[in-house]
Amino acid sequence: MIQTLRGTKDIYGAEIYYWQHLEQVARQLLQQRSYREIRTPILEMTELFARGIGETTDIVNKEMYTFLTKGEESVTLRPEGTAGVVRAYIQHKLYGGVQRLWYMGAMFRYERPQKGRQRQFHQLGVELLGSSDPRADAEVIALAYTILQTLGLKDLVVSLNSVGDSTDRDQYRQALVDYFTPYRADLDPDSQQRLDRNPLRILDSKDPKTQAICQSAPNILDYLAQPSRQRFERVQCLLEDLGVQYKLDPRLVRGLDYYTHTAFEIQSQDLGAQSAVCGGGRYDRLVAELGGPDTPAVGWAMGLERLILLLESQQTITPPAPDFYIVSRGEKAEGYALLVWQRLCQAQVRVELDLTGAKFDKQLKRADQSGAKAAIILGDSEVENGTLQVKWLGEGRQETMTVEQLLNLTLS
Ligand code: HAM
């Protein structure tokens, strides 16, 4: 039997209603705040991600689905959305003023699958391009917070940090190298490599021994120059004004290299190891690095599978049921049923037509299971009289009427 690939899954049945609910809530809040949707290709040139996300990140080094096309071009299934949005921003010259963009779609990372971590997963993301105002940081973080709150999710923690500008970070990087070098032999093998290539990443290590060494590592906040520090304080004040509760986490470095100043994550205690439902921050250098004009930007992405796990554990969504379920038997009645179905559809009534041609009692059983308010029963005599038998399923009451009478009843 051919099955889904490891780390990918079908989304169907009752779960789909959680997805639709989530998408509906998000769309409404995004529209309200004047964010416009953008859909970029899933497949992009490998160079976009290598340059955009950073050559020394785990995503680019270990997790990308990269292959050569028949024309020998190296292409990659997008592991995240920001690089593609920035490419589109530059390609279509969406410059001038502020662009508020959002996207939703599948992303691919070749990771070890576990609960809340897949190889094909979905993100909802926003990117606000063209503003360096700390209010932009506050706006996008508050937006993420509101989406999660509106979904009714509980026990969320916003972790906030600043990774400064490139000068701050160069100094901090050196301080980390100085600190970790004497411990080199005690670090896990990945972190030993990171010490040479990208020492900030060591703070992200999951290895207990490395984590213990990280406890006393230098704190990024001590390496922020005055303007970066002031900016970070302003973001914090604005978040407080907006009622967003957060905690400072100087170890938060994120898994992508493009961040400057604000970095944040939203975690849920209910998710176990893969606790981050949302991650993002400011990336003031990325547009220029990918060949566009100097453009400050800030954004985030949420992992939808993780949100769905939380939604399913915290609330129940009942699948929508049809208003009417049409059962019919016999060639003439079946043709008539199709016309009744069309008339009800045109009147915007929710309706399901039984196509099995099975015995009436079997069809009526399915009508019950469908959750419909009433079954419309059509046999030869209904065809002759141009009427319907309407059986109200909750009460068992049955009555004869025309389609128009039924519509008057439902619409009144
Ligand atoms: P990220 O932290 O790599 O950031 O991913 C954002 C979110 O995607 C994570 O918090 C998590 O919920 C979800 N996620 C990541 N990997 C997986 C996976 N393998 N399985 C399930 N969910 C996953 C970014 O991708 C940035 N582009 C966010 C951003 C936008 N920064 C600025 N703008």
Residues whose N, C-alpha, C, O or C-beta is under 5 A from the ligand:
A	BS01	HAM	E80 G81 T82 R109 E111 G116 R117 Q118 F121 V126 A276 V277 C278 G279 G280 G281 G299 W300 A301 M302 G303 E305 R306
